[in-house]
Amino acid sequence: MTGLFDGFEGYRVVSEAESREALTSALVAVDANVLLNLYRYNARTTADLLKIFEKLGERLVVPHQAMREFHRNRLKAIGNPDQATGEARAAFDKSRAGTVRALETWSKHLAIDDAEVQRLQSEVNAVYQRLQEAIDRATPDRVHPSTSADEDPVLSRLSDLLAGRVLRRPAEETWQALIDEGKERVDGLVPPGYLDAEKGDQYPEGAAGDFLVYTQASHEAKTRQMDLIIVTNDEKEDWWWRRGQDLIGPRQEMTKEFFDRTGQRLHLMRPSDLLDRSPALDVEVSPESARDADIRRSDIDEVGLWTAEALDMLLQRLLAEGRRDLADVITTAAAEGGTIGRDEIYAVCGYQDDRMLRGITRPTARITADLQSSKLLPPSVTPMLTPLYHGPGPLHAIRIPSEVAEMLGQTAPLGSESDSEPTGKYQPLTAYLAALDTDAVSMTFGDIEDILGDTLAPSARKHLPYWYSSHNSLGKAIAAAGFKARGVRIETETVEFVRR
């Protein structure tokens, strides 16, 4: 006989009390991004986190791969606070000068007394001086790429703190086998780390870095027969079991895999979680530190994000070029959570079995480059279509960027009506679709408006992603009938509804 969670360990949500208890007894493995952000937090937050690390004592470890990534990216991390601080100071100086000039122009037109103008200018200067002082107080200890290791306060503290706590790299043969396993997991979309596929050609370990951190920490926890906490700033869904913006815990597959291997519990925590739970360790920290650590900071290896505007333009370009097949691949992948398999690509696009998929990503890559040249996208973004392979064989799936899947599947882009719009307007469409005895139906926008007795939202005629959202009123009505939109054509105002 088994119980509710026997064999389903990954689905058990731990309580806050259990998380705090784990912090007092589990092995704690720190990822590279946490160590790198010690250079990017303000000085108080860095000091508070280091106090917590010290309190963990022998239970604190850093996997070899995490330390490798720390040293690899440290100089980039050092540059980030300087750049942000410099940009803020320059912006304040520019704003102050503009305010002073505006006062001078205003005073001349109204013949304001010189003494009054000087008083106002002094007040303006005082405000901006306080802003500059606030920046100086919040800026981390001044470290530059040329600062020696002995003079770098973060390195000095870490050197003492991590003595004997960095897990050794396994023997070469074992290490290479782990890298190969990690790459296979990325291809198979097995967490953690499969969303780092674009890093495959950047480093010797390819996209297996997250797996190496996870598996080495897991092995150490098994050796010590302890629960494991992995502390990371990574919030992507290839680590976390997510529900919208809520981070529930590790991916269920990881929790079960770890339990099957060790009989222990796996936890994920962010630095802000450590700071919030510091009383469990009898460590006193500033309330502001958790808020600082919770601020979303770009990755060290910064990859820009797709915007709704750029996504809409790419989809419209594909349609204009007669590549509705690729637009359907993108929208169908979004509906499937971000990945579309080979067989479904053939079905959605209506390809013949003998058609090759070689070069399928080229049109989107070309349009992406055009959008980047026009400054509508950052210089570096995740490719719109990333092919996935199992070994040397043919393409077995295509993945789209996670932010694109989220935009198409969860949000209404670019000025669509808010979620608060009454859904009653679209109830006739729900009833119509629910009553169908077929699994698919093609309609014009005008047909839909006849059913509604009302007009569609303006976004329906402007933005293709709008039709694939499940969080606006139209999307909710379609989903409520058990259907989804497919093959939307803005230019001909037609749509196909298919049963889910």
TIROKE-970472 format. One record per residue (C-alpha): residue in one letter; x, y, z. Coordinates in steps of 0.02 Angstrom, whole numbers, padded with zeros to 5 digits, always signed. Layout:
BEGIN
AXYZ ...
This chain:
BEGIN
M+00000+00000+00000 T+00059+00177-00037 G+00009+00351+00019 L-00045+00512-00063 F+00130+00569-00113 D+00218+00401-00132 G+00287+00407-00308 F+00226+00587-00323 E+00352+00671-00207 G+00376+00817-00326 Y+00196+00874-00304 R+00205+00902-00118 V+00218+01088-00079 V+00325+01117+00075 S+00268+01236+00211 E+00361+01391+00266 A+00402+01304+00430 E+00480+01159+00334 S+00583+01280+00229 R+00648+01365+00385 E+00687+01197+00465 A+00782+01144+00308 L+00888+01300+00321 T+00948+01242+00491 S+00991+01063+00441 A+01010+01040+00252 L+01163+01050+00142 V+01163+01221+00056 A+01241+01232-00118 V+01265+01406-00190 D+01256+01440-00377 A+01376+01556-00469 N+01246+01691-00500 V+01224+01715-00313 L+01411+01740-00284 L+01423+01858-00434 N+01282+01965-00368 L+01382+02000-00211 Y+01467+02129-00323 R+01301+02198-00381 Y+01199+02213-00221 N+01222+02363-00111 A+01355+02345+00022 R+01230+02309+00162 T+01145+02167+00067 T+01313+02088+00024 A+01368+02095+00206 D+01203+02018+00266 L+01214+01873+00142 L+01393+01838+00192 K+01338+01832+00375 I+01211+01698+00330 F+01340+01599+00231 E+01458+01605+00380 K+01321+01543+00496 L+01291+01391+00385 G+01466+01330+00427 E+01513+01160+00356 R+01342+01141+00276 L+01388+01273+00144 V+01463+01209-00019 V+01496+01276-00194 P+01494+01150-00338 H+01649+01152-00447 Q+01549+01211-00599 A+01475+01357-00500 M+01648+01413-00446 R+01709+01395-00626 E+01568+01509-00687 F+01603+01632-00546 H+01784+01656-00599 R+01734+01658-00782 N+01608+01800-00759 R+01678+01895-00610 L+01751+02042-00709 K+01585+02067-00798 A+01495+02072-00631 I+01618+02200-00564 G+01580+02316-00708 N+01392+02315-00686 P+01374+02422-00528 D+01499+02549-00597 Q+01401+02563-00758 A+01232+02578-00671 T+01299+02705-00547 G+01383+02807-00684 E+01225+02808-00787 A+01121+02865-00637 R+01243+03005-00596 A+01247+03063-00776 A+01057+03062-00785 F+01042+03162-00624 D+01171+03289-00685 K+01078+03309-00848 S+00912+03328-00760 R+00983+03454-00636 A+01057+03559-00776 G+00892+03554-00870 T+00796+03607-00715 V+00915+03753-00685 R+00899+03809-00866 A+00709+03798-00856 L+00712+03907-00699 E+00820+04036-00787 T+00705+04043-00939 W+00551+04052-00830 S+00624+04190-00721 K+00670+04298-00870 H+00495+04289-00943 L+00414+04333-00778 A+00550+04453-00717 I+00577+04354-00556 D+00694+04433-00430 D+00874+04369-00443 A+00879+04325-00258 E+00725+04216-00278 V+00799+04129-00430 Q+00960+04093-00335 R+00861+04023-00189 L+00764+03905-00303 Q+00924+03850-00389 S+01003+03814-00221 E+00854+03705-00174 V+00867+03612-00339 N+01053+03583-00312 A+01021+03522-00135 V+00892+03394-00196 Y+01012+03324-00325 Q+01155+03323-00201 R+01050+03213-00085 L+01014+03097-00231 Q+01200+03082-00269 E+01238+03044-00087 A+01102+02910-00086 I+01185+02828-00237 D+01353+02831-00151 R+01281+02750+00006 A+01197+02611-00094 T+01343+02576-00211 P+01441+02418-00169 D+01620+02433-00110 R+01722+02507-00251 V+01805+02365-00345 H+01877+02376-00521 P+01943+02243-00640 S+02120+02295-00596 T+02092+02279-00407 S+02206+02146-00335 A+02130+01992-00254 D+02196+02046-00083 E+02110+02216-00097 D+01945+02149-00163 P+01832+02139-00008 V+01713+02012-00087 L+01854+01897-00140 S+01939+01915+00028 R+01782+01865+00123 L+01743+01722+00003 S+01921+01658+00011 D+01906+01631+00199 L+01725+01576+00194 L+01742+01445+00058 A+01907+01367+00111 G+01879+01180+00097 R+01698+01203+00039 V+01715+01202-00151 L+01671+01029-00216 R+01809+00952-00317 R+01793+00916-00502 P+01776+00729-00533 A+01903+00632-00636 E+01910+00682-00819 E+01818+00530-00884 T+01677+00552-00758 W+01669+00739-00791 Q+01653+00716-00979 A+01519+00585-00953 L+01421+00708-00845 I+01438+00842-00980 D+01372+00721-01111 E+01227+00675-00997 G+01189+00859-00967 K+01184+00894-01154 E+01067+00748-01182 R+00952+00814-01046 V+00950+00986-01130 D+00899+00904-01294 G+00765+00805-01203 L+00701+00959-01107 V+00743+00878-00940 P+00770+01005-00800 P+00871+01093-00742 G+00952+01204-00872 Y+00873+01155-01037 L+00829+01336-01074 D+01016+01372-01088 A+01026+01281-01254 E+01085+01440-01339 K+01245+01431-01234 G+01291+01268-01318 D+01434+01341-01420 Q+01497+01468-01292 Y+01585+01358-01164 P+01674+01190-01156 E+01531+01115-01055 G+01404+01181-01179 A+01230+01199-01107 A+01262+01071-00970 G+01318+01198-00838 D+01159+01198-00733 F+01152+01008-00735 L+01332+00999-00674 V+01290+01113-00528 Y+01134+01014-00485 T+01207+00840-00501 Q+01367+00878-00404 A+01268+00958-00262 S+01149+00808-00264 H+01294+00686-00252 E+01366+00779-00102 A+01196+00781-00015 K+01179+00593-00045 T+01353+00564+00027 R+01309+00662+00184 Q+01130+00593+00190 M+01058+00769+00202 D+00918+00867+00122 L+00981+00990-00009 I+00949+01175-00034 I+01012+01250-00196 V+01023+01440-00186 T+01006+01522-00356 N+00951+01683-00438 D+00887+01585-00587 E+00697+01597-00592 K+00665+01512-00759 E+00546+01367-00777 D+00686+01245-00813 W+00725+01255-00626 W+00563+01306-00543 W+00389+01233-00528 R+00294+01391-00571 R+00115+01447-00575 G+00113+01614-00663 Q+00232+01725-00565 D+00228+01613-00411 L+00382+01506-00379 I+00315+01352-00290 G+00473+01248-00277 P+00592+01143-00382 R+00524+01064-00540 Q+00428+00907-00493 E+00544+00800-00599 M+00696+00862-00503 T+00616+00835-00333 K+00567+00657-00375 E+00735+00619-00456 F+00827+00683-00303 F+00712+00585-00185 D+00733+00425-00285 R+00922+00443-00278 T+00942+00499-00098 G+00780+00476-00002 Q+00797+00661+00045 R+00705+00822+00004 L+00762+00951-00125 H+00730+01137-00098 L+00763+01290-00206 M+00788+01460-00127 R+00836+01632-00190 P+00952+01748-00094 S+00800+01850-00042 D+00725+01690+00033 L+00882+01666+00137 L+00872+01844+00200 D+00687+01830+00240 R+00719+01668+00336 S+00876+01728+00426 P+00790+01721+00598 A+00790+01531+00582 L+00980+01542+00592 D+00979+01676+00728 V+01057+01798+00605 E+01000+01979+00609 V+00992+02067+00441 S+00922+02230+00378 P+00740+02222+00316 E+00799+02317+00162 S+00921+02181+00111 A+00787+02057+00057 R+00705+02192-00050 D+00871+02235-00130 A+00909+02051-00165 D+00735+02030-00241 I+00766+02163-00373 R+00770+02082-00544 R+00947+02101-00614 S+00997+02053-00789 D+01104+01898-00809 I+01291+01921-00822 D+01283+01839-00993 E+01145+01959-01038 V+01022+01904-01170 G+00887+02029-01215 L+00703+01989-01214 W+00576+01989-01353 T+00445+02125-01338 A+00263+02112-01388 E+00293+02243-01523 A+00440+02148-01599 L+00346+01983-01590 D+00196+02058-01677 M+00306+02132-01814 L+00394+01965-01843 L+00229+01873-01858 Q+00161+02003-01978 R+00319+01994-02083 L+00303+01805-02094 L+00124+01821-02154 A+00170+01955-02280 E+00307+01842-02349 G+00187+01695-02366 R+00261+01599-02218 R+00103+01571-02119 D+00172+01397-02083 L+00308+01472-01974 A+00186+01590-01888 D+00080+01438-01846 V+00233+01346-01780 I+00267+01490-01661 T+00089+01508-01598 T+00063+01321-01582 A+00227+01303-01486 A+00165+01439-01367 A+00002+01346-01340 E+00104+01190-01299 G+00210+01279-01169 G+00352+01334-01282 T+00400+01178-01380 I+00323+01095-01533 G+00371+00919-01586 R+00420+00862-01760 D+00258+00769-01796 E+00153+00918-01743 I+00256+01034-01854 Y+00209+00927-02003 A+00026+00922-01950 V+00010+01108-01914 C+00101+01162-02072 G+00023+01032-02186 Y+00194+00973-02245 Q+00213+00814-02346 D+00308+00673-02261 D+00453+00688-02381 R+00482+00872-02345 M+00644+00913-02254 L+00648+01035-02108 R+00824+01092-02148 G+00832+01283-02148 I+00664+01306-02062 T+00738+01434-01942 R+00816+01546-02075 P+00666+01661-02111 T+00640+01703-01927 A+00828+01727-01903 R+00832+01849-02049 I+00682+01948-01987 T+00756+01951-01811 A+00917+02025-01881 D+00815+02159-01971 L+00724+02204-01810 Q+00890+02215-01719 S+00963+02327-01855 S+00811+02440-01835 K+00842+02448-01645 L+00675+02362-01613 L+00763+02217-01526 P+00918+02209-01416 P+01080+02154-01502 S+01065+01983-01419 V+00902+01887-01402 T+00858+01704-01395 P+00821+01644-01573 M+00636+01637-01612 L+00653+01456-01671 T+00782+01345-01586 P+00796+01171-01663 L+00816+01025-01543 Y+00900+00862-01589 H+00922+00690-01514 G+01100+00648-01564 P+01147+00656-01749 G+00972+00618-01813 P+00843+00738-01886 L+00765+00883-01793 H+00642+00816-01665 A+00568+00979-01596 I+00575+01168-01601 R+00577+01281-01449 I+00527+01465-01443 P+00589+01591-01312 S+00502+01575-01145 E+00448+01758-01147 V+00366+01733-01317 A+00272+01581-01253 E+00215+01684-01105 M+00159+01831-01213 L+00062+01722-01332 G-00010+01609-01200 Q-00041+01720-01052 T-00047+01905-01092 A-00136+02021-01211 P-00007+02132-01301 L-00001+02310-01356 G-00150+02402-01293 S-00277+02262-01291 E-00423+02281-01176 S-00387+02242-00995 D-00437+02080-00911 S-00567+02177-00816 E-00676+02198-00971 P-00840+02103-00945 T-00828+01929-01020 G-01016+01930-01051 K-00985+02013-01218 Y-00904+01853-01282 Q-01022+01728-01201 P-01120+01704-01364 L-00959+01646-01447 T-00927+01523-01305 A-01103+01453-01326 Y-01085+01441-01514 L-00919+01347-01508 A-00976+01233-01367 A-01127+01179-01470 L-01024+01127-01621 D-01016+00943-01662 T-00854+00963-01760 D-00675+00981-01698 A-00633+01130-01807 V-00721+01277-01887 S-00660+01422-01995 M-00738+01593-01973 T-00716+01772-02025 F-00704+01912-01900 G-00871+01972-01967 D-00949+01802-01931 I-00890+01817-01751 E-00961+01992-01736 D-01128+01930-01803 I-01130+01798-01666 L-01082+01926-01534 G-01198+02062-01595 D-01051+02175-01557 T-00881+02223-01625 L-00718+02136-01582 A-00589+02228-01478 P-00476+02338-01587 S-00325+02230-01542 A-00405+02083-01633 R-00379+02174-01797 K-00206+02242-01756 H-00107+02113-01660 L-00093+01930-01705 P-00034+01874-01530 Y-00199+01939-01458 W-00293+01790-01528 Y-00180+01666-01440 S-00192+01741-01267 S-00287+01648-01133 H-00294+01797-01015 N-00397+01923-01113 S-00586+01916-01128 L-00590+01841-01302 G-00461+01708-01259 K-00555+01660-01102 A-00716+01641-01201 I-00633+01530-01331 A-00549+01423-01198 A-00710+01407-01099 A-00787+01318-01250 G-00641+01197-01256 F-00565+01274-01413 K-00411+01371-01462 A-00374+01489-01607 R-00261+01434-01749 G-00210+01503-01917 V-00266+01680-01883 R-00246+01797-02032 I-00259+01980-01992 E-00251+02032-02176 T-00402+01926-02227 E-00486+01933-02056 T-00506+01745-02042 V-00475+01622-01899 E-00491+01436-01870 F-00551+01370-01703 V-00494+01193-01659 R-00549+01088-01512 R-00415+01069-01377 
